[in-house]
Each structure stands twice: as C-alpha cells, then as structure tokens.
Amino acid sequence: MNTLDKGFDTKLIHAGAFEEPYGSATVPIYQTSTFKFKSAQHGADCFSGKSDGYIYTRIGNPTIKALERNIAELEGGFDGIATSSGMGAVSSVYMALLGAGAHIVSADAVYGPARGILETDFSRFNVEATFVNTSRIENIKAAIRPNTKVLYIETPANPTMEMTDIAACAKLAKEHNLILVVDNTFCSPYLQKPLALGADVVLHSVTKFINGHADIVGGVIVTKNEELYKKIRHSMVYLGCNMDPTQAFMVLRGVKTLSIRIERAQENAMKVAEFLSKHPKVAWIKYPGLPSYPQYELAKKQMNGFGSMMSFGLKGGYEAGRKMMDHVHLALLAVSLGGVETLIQHPASMTHAGISKENKLAAGITDDLIRFSVGIEDINDIIEDLKHALEAV
Ligand SMILES: *Cc1c(COP(=O)(O)O)cnc(C)c1O
C-alpha cells in the first residue's frame, strides 16, 4: 500500500510493508545472509546498480528495508539506514560526514558515547570537535570555524532536558554550509520532526521509544535527500554495523504502537511532574510540560506533546537521591529510556560516568540529577512508588 498520503498512525502500521506471495499480514523475517541471483547477468546487474535486487544482508535485506522505509516515512525523509545500535547510527554519520581536518560543533550534553568517540577516536584522525550549550544559538555561532562541516544537536538534551531550537539551527547551518544532524531519540517522530524544521539528517537509537519494549538495541538514520543517503549508507555498509533481520522485525512490531504508547506515557509523565513539583523533598524538576520549565514556549512550538522524560533533584542532594533510588519497587533502577516500563537512573554515576567532572558540570549534569523515564503502567502505582521511595529519604 502506498502510505505517503496517509496519516501518521496509518504509517506506523503499514509504511514500508511490501507485497509478498503468501499475503502475510506482517513483514516476514528474511533470516538469510545472502541472496540467490537469477543468472550471472542478474548478479552483475545487482552489483553495478542496474538491478535493485538484494545481494547480501550487510548491504541490504527486505525485512530491514521495510523498517528503513517505515521510519523514513514517519520522519518525512528520503530513505532510512538501519544500524545494529544507536551508536552504529552515530558512528556511520560521523564516518560519512567528517574527515581529517574537519570540525564538528556538538552539544555539551550530547549522548555520552557520541561525545566520547569524537574525543578519543575521531581525534586520532585529526577531526576536531567543540561542545557547547546549544540551547543558546549564540554559543553555536561562536563555535563555528572555517573547517566546520557538521552541526550536531539533541533536543531535549539528555539528561538536562534543555531544548535547542531546531529551526534556528537549520537557518544557521544553511548560512555556514553545515550539515545539521539531529538525534531525535528523546522524542521520536511522533513528538518532533526535525527534517520538516530544516535538518538534513535525523538519527535514532530505536532501542528507546521507537521499539519501546526494552528487548533489542538498534539504530536508524533518515536523510532528507538521496545524496546524503548514499554517502551515509556507504559508510554504514563498510563499517559493517548493519541491523539484523530479526532485530528489524522486532522494531517493526514495536513501532506500530508508538503513538498510543507515547500518548499514555506523556499523560502519566504530566501527573508525575505535577506530583514531584509539589513534593517538599524535591529541590527542582525539569519537565517541558510544566509552565515553570524555562523553555515551555519552545517546547510547545517545536514538539507535538511534552514527552515522558524528566530530571529532578532532591533537597538532600546525591545522598538523598541514592536513598530514593534504592527504595523504588515498581520503577526499574536501570539505564535506557522510552520503554513501556518506568525507569530511574543517576546520570553522573551511570550513563554519563565516562565524562570528566568538569565537563559534566559545564553541561549541567549535576551530582543530584536523577533521570526518570515514565512508562505506561497505572499512574496510581507509579506515584505510590515515588511517594513510598521519598518517605525513605
Ligand atoms: C541510547 C542513546 C543513543 C545510543 O543508542 P544505542 O542503541 O544504545 O547504541 C544515542 N543517542 C541517545 C539520545 C540515546 O538515548
């Protein structure tokens, strides 16, 4: 079915699916490493690009293609490139768009390993990186150099929840001939569509909201045009960080319920945020849906809802937070986010432990910050769990 003119929720279910001889209701798992050519000529044509037949699963596979087309339609892009993990997506994008002598401007609160690989690995190939608080456009302007090739942002940032104005970044990127890359993991295309706001490349850890069930890791890149698609696919295929067909099947299954999962999760998150913001032991809370949130207006303009991620700190600082995390029963004390289950974690000692203390503080990742990913359990149980854990503090 051609779903290009269909609504978002229809695309979730049907985009990317293809006709196959048995009329399967779902996209089958083509669990094969290689594909038989019809003739020697056909094999040669597949390699030269004259025929678009499948060759080898690292290069392409029908189950994986279905997922790539699905996410590309959801993001409104040219096509997708699925990867073994979110970091596979990040690495493929860096590999394709950066080279010796190139410079990238990125967010100081960017996903930890997305910063780490630039600092410890790409730096060995003479790639330079500057990390700034991208929530203020003047910081980005000041960091741009003649050799800057890429502007890389994540909004809302993890775990500080600070937002970056995508449309303003796109305008700046255009003026300076930069490729704007947006990590849209925190929002998913249900809440935010960076390509429509002028971005060139969007990427996801589909491990999070898109798959949504905490049972696989994976990544997807979507580009606005064919040129970027070919360039990044080449790097992905050569790096060898392709997704596996079964992984793609799992994500195709998970993505179907993206809208209803996020709707419920953000409805729960609003109630959790209201509860925490009134609790006497809570020192501060950042949730885009609270009118007290400094970028509430930008959240309303740029996002289709406020999401289910928040961060907060307790009056007793890290010690109090640790006590609280040791006393939750329903929420899982675990990293990752965006699943059906509620998760709690401490970024300074967990997800962002690899960043120096100085860089963490500069990025606003304070020692008291607790990250909370609200799931779709019964809201009364989530709040009861928090109430009980806070009593132990
Ligand atoms: C988890 C995450 C990644 C990395 O994804 P993996 O699937 O764990 O490799 C990248 N960006 C963001 C914002 C993430 O949350």
PDBQT file of the ligand as one rigid body, heavy atoms in Angstrom, charges set to zero:
ROOT
HETATM    1  C1  LIG A 401      20.690   5.377  23.827  1.00  0.00    +0.000 C 
HETATM    2  C2  LIG A 401      21.018   6.565  23.022  1.00  0.00    +0.000 A 
HETATM    3  C3  LIG A 401      21.945   6.515  21.971  1.00  0.00    +0.000 A 
HETATM    4  C4  LIG A 401      22.750   5.254  21.662  1.00  0.00    +0.000 C 
HETATM    5  O1  LIG A 401      21.945   4.209  21.289  1.00  0.00    +0.000 OA
HETATM    6  P1  LIG A 401      22.301   2.639  21.498  1.00  0.00    +0.000 P 
HETATM    7  O2  LIG A 401      21.157   1.965  20.879  1.00  0.00    +0.000 OA
HETATM    8  O3  LIG A 401      22.416   2.416  22.971  1.00  0.00    +0.000 OA
HETATM    9  O4  LIG A 401      23.607   2.399  20.826  1.00  0.00    +0.000 OA
HETATM   10  C5  LIG A 401      22.155   7.654  21.231  1.00  0.00    +0.000 A 
HETATM   11  N1  LIG A 401      21.504   8.800  21.493  1.00  0.00    +0.000 NA
HETATM   12  C6  LIG A 401      20.617   8.897  22.513  1.00  0.00    +0.000 A 
HETATM   13  C7  LIG A 401      19.928  10.194  22.766  1.00  0.00    +0.000 C 
HETATM   14  C8  LIG A 401      20.348   7.790  23.306  1.00  0.00    +0.000 A 
HETATM   15  O5  LIG A 401      19.469   7.896  24.307  1.00  0.00    +0.000 OA
ENDROOT
TORSDOF 0
